Amino acid sequence: MPTRDDEREALDALDRRIAAARESANPRRSVGAEKFSAASLAWRMVTELVVGMAIGLGMGWGLDSLFGSMPAFLVLFGLLGFAAGVRTMMRSAVEVQKRNEAIEQAEKAAEREKAPPGAK
């Protein structure tokens, strides 16, 4: 029959295996990966702005061609497209900020779990 020390040792070994499995399933991102992530985010925001402006300018040009009022709709929809692109960029920035805050909170929670009992 296993003794209390044997059971405690088995549980400690199990805890170490679980911690190792969690660590391997959730590897820390390297500095290069963070730079890549920031670069891809920047390109995403630039693309959102350019696409918003292109759609607005295209709609304005199309309406101006249809009604024969060349610069009016082009300028109006160009500005509206720019505003839509900026709004989309801001929404993306808020999404990224929330994701980063969630990652920070998860890392802090993991650090608290690793701390010995009674430590703050």
DRENDO-1510 file (C-alpha; in Angstrom, 1 decimal, always signed):
<recs>
REC; n; res; u; v; w
REC; 1; MET; +0.0; +0.0; +0.0 .
REC; 2; PRO; +1.4; +3.4; -0.9 .
REC; 3; THR; +2.3; +5.7; +1.9 .
REC; 4; ARG; +1.5; +9.4; +2.1 .
REC; 5; ASP; +5.0; +10.4; +1.0 .
REC; 6; ASP; +4.7; +8.2; -2.1 .
REC; 7; GLU; +1.3; +9.7; -2.9 .
REC; 8; ARG; +2.7; +13.3; -2.4 .
REC; 9; GLU; +5.7; +12.5; -4.6 .
REC; 10; ALA; +3.4; +11.1; -7.3 .
REC; 11; LEU; +1.3; +14.2; -7.2 .
REC; 12; ASP; +4.3; +16.4; -7.4 .
REC; 13; ALA; +5.6; +14.5; -10.4 .
REC; 14; LEU; +2.1; +14.9; -12.0 .
REC; 15; ASP; +2.1; +18.6; -11.3 .
REC; 16; ARG; +5.5; +18.9; -13.0 .
REC; 17; ARG; +4.3; +17.0; -16.1 .
REC; 18; ILE; +1.2; +19.1; -16.3 .
REC; 19; ALA; +3.2; +22.3; -16.0 .
REC; 20; ALA; +5.6; +21.1; -18.7 .
REC; 21; ALA; +2.7; +20.2; -21.0 .
REC; 22; ARG; +1.1; +23.6; -20.5 .
REC; 23; GLU; +4.4; +25.3; -21.3 .
REC; 24; SER; +5.0; +23.4; -24.4 .
REC; 25; ALA; +1.4; +24.0; -25.6 .
REC; 26; ASN; +1.7; +27.8; -25.0 .
REC; 27; PRO; +5.3; +28.8; -25.9 .
REC; 28; ARG; +6.4; +32.3; -25.3 .
REC; 29; ARG; +6.7; +34.4; -28.4 .
REC; 30; SER; +10.2; +35.4; -29.4 .
REC; 31; VAL; +11.2; +39.0; -30.1 .
REC; 32; GLY; +11.3; +38.3; -33.8 .
REC; 33; ALA; +7.7; +37.0; -33.7 .
REC; 34; GLU; +6.6; +40.2; -31.8 .
REC; 35; LYS; +8.2; +42.4; -34.4 .
REC; 36; PHE; +6.6; +40.4; -37.2 .
REC; 37; SER; +3.2; +40.7; -35.4 .
REC; 38; ALA; +3.7; +44.5; -35.1 .
REC; 39; ALA; +4.6; +44.8; -38.8 .
REC; 40; SER; +1.6; +42.7; -39.9 .
REC; 41; LEU; -0.6; +44.9; -37.7 .
REC; 42; ALA; +0.8; +48.0; -39.3 .
REC; 43; TRP; +0.2; +46.7; -42.8 .
REC; 44; ARG; -3.3; +45.7; -41.8 .
REC; 45; MET; -4.1; +49.2; -40.7 .
REC; 46; VAL; -2.5; +50.8; -43.8 .
REC; 47; THR; -4.5; +48.4; -46.0 .
REC; 48; GLU; -7.8; +49.2; -44.1 .
REC; 49; LEU; -7.2; +52.9; -44.7 .
REC; 50; VAL; -6.3; +52.6; -48.4 .
REC; 51; VAL; -9.2; +50.3; -49.1 .
REC; 52; GLY; -11.6; +52.6; -47.4 .
REC; 53; MET; -10.4; +55.5; -49.4 .
REC; 54; ALA; -10.4; +53.5; -52.6 .
REC; 55; ILE; -14.0; +52.4; -52.1 .
REC; 56; GLY; -15.0; +56.0; -51.3 .
REC; 57; LEU; -13.2; +57.4; -54.3 .
REC; 58; GLY; -14.6; +54.7; -56.6 .
REC; 59; MET; -18.2; +55.4; -55.5 .
REC; 60; GLY; -17.7; +59.1; -55.8 .
REC; 61; TRP; -16.2; +58.8; -59.3 .
REC; 62; GLY; -19.0; +56.5; -60.3 .
REC; 63; LEU; -21.7; +58.9; -59.1 .
REC; 64; ASP; -19.9; +61.8; -60.7 .
REC; 65; SER; -19.8; +60.0; -64.0 .
REC; 66; LEU; -23.4; +59.0; -63.7 .
REC; 67; PHE; -24.7; +62.5; -62.9 .
REC; 68; GLY; -22.0; +64.6; -64.7 .
REC; 69; SER; -20.9; +66.6; -61.7 .
REC; 70; MET; -17.3; +65.6; -61.8 .
REC; 71; PRO; -15.5; +66.8; -58.6 .
REC; 72; ALA; -18.5; +67.0; -56.1 .
REC; 73; PHE; -19.2; +63.3; -55.3 .
REC; 74; LEU; -15.5; +62.3; -55.8 .
REC; 75; VAL; -14.4; +64.7; -53.0 .
REC; 76; LEU; -17.4; +63.9; -50.7 .
REC; 77; PHE; -17.0; +60.2; -51.0 .
REC; 78; GLY; -13.2; +60.4; -50.8 .
REC; 79; LEU; -13.5; +62.1; -47.4 .
REC; 80; LEU; -16.2; +59.6; -46.3 .
REC; 81; GLY; -13.9; +56.7; -47.4 .
REC; 82; PHE; -11.0; +58.2; -45.4 .
REC; 83; ALA; -13.2; +58.6; -42.3 .
REC; 84; ALA; -14.4; +55.0; -42.7 .
REC; 85; GLY; -10.8; +53.8; -43.1 .
REC; 86; VAL; -9.7; +55.7; -39.9 .
REC; 87; ARG; -12.7; +54.3; -38.0 .
REC; 88; THR; -11.8; +50.8; -39.0 .
REC; 89; MET; -8.1; +51.3; -38.1 .
REC; 90; MET; -9.2; +52.6; -34.6 .
REC; 91; ARG; -11.4; +49.5; -34.2 .
REC; 92; SER; -8.4; +47.3; -35.0 .
REC; 93; ALA; -6.3; +49.1; -32.5 .
REC; 94; VAL; -8.8; +48.6; -29.8 .
REC; 95; GLU; -9.0; +44.9; -30.7 .
REC; 96; VAL; -5.2; +44.5; -30.5 .
REC; 97; GLN; -5.1; +46.5; -27.2 .
REC; 98; LYS; -7.7; +44.1; -25.6 .
REC; 99; ARG; -5.8; +41.1; -26.9 .
REC; 100; ASN; -2.6; +42.4; -25.4 .
REC; 101; GLU; -4.3; +43.1; -22.0 .
REC; 102; ALA; -5.7; +39.6; -22.0 .
REC; 103; ILE; -2.3; +38.1; -22.6 .
REC; 104; GLU; -0.7; +40.2; -19.8 .
REC; 105; GLN; -3.4; +39.2; -17.4 .
REC; 106; ALA; -2.9; +35.5; -18.3 .
REC; 107; GLU; +0.9; +35.9; -17.8 .
REC; 108; LYS; +0.3; +37.5; -14.4 .
REC; 109; ALA; -2.1; +34.7; -13.4 .
REC; 110; ALA; +0.5; +32.1; -14.5 .
REC; 111; GLU; +3.2; +33.9; -12.4 .
REC; 112; ARG; +0.9; +33.9; -9.4 .
REC; 113; GLU; +0.2; +30.2; -9.8 .
REC; 114; LYS; +4.0; +29.5; -9.9 .
REC; 115; ALA; +4.6; +31.6; -6.7 .
REC; 116; PRO; +5.1; +29.6; -3.5 .
REC; 117; PRO; +2.1; +29.6; -1.1 .
REC; 118; GLY; +2.1; +32.6; +1.2 .
REC; 119; ALA; +4.2; +34.8; -1.2 .
REC; 120; LYS; +2.7; +37.9; -2.7 .
</recs>
